[in-house]
Amino acid sequence: MKHFMVVIAMGSLIACQQSQEYELTTHGGSTYRLERRSGQISIVEGTKIIPLEEHSTDLANDAATKLRETKTWPQIDLPQLDSLKLNLRTRWREGYVHFIFTVTPYNSRIRRAHQEYLGSNNFKLKLLDSGGFVIIEKQINLTDMTRTVDDKDKAIGLQINAKLPCSAETYLDIEHWTCGWQI
């Protein structure tokens, strides 16, 4: 009978993992079930699925907080590119890492590169794990970025608001970011 219950539990987990409605992921030794539409997070313990609100571990609450909150990453300064400042904000939702990448100021070098329709003018965004290994990489062409303006309609920078496929587990592993360029 015990073997039968394990088979049922494993079958349930496999069916859940392959569902379009749910995603199973592990972090810190715990297994989580993420409902794609509502964003509800549950802990999987044996044959039980416990909504996160009912689970009392700090680890589970920490993972849920990291997934629900927008993360503002440390600014990258590029003095070698006329003192450009790169900023990144991310948030995980429904199997994607959503990101807003901003480049300021809109100086003469960036203005020329943005106005030239060349696929070679780009930034290469890299999200890294704690060991410094690239786990997500995205090339961003300047022509795909939109100018941002101040209250006097003067261009002050470039921005892109986009998303990339990303599991919750991968998103939780992101510790740092870096950015290369070809301008």
Summary of the structure (lengths in Angstrom):
residues: 183
radius of gyration: 20.7
end to end distance: 65.5
largest distance: 73.3
contacts: 493
relative contact order: 0.15
helix: 27%
strand: 45%
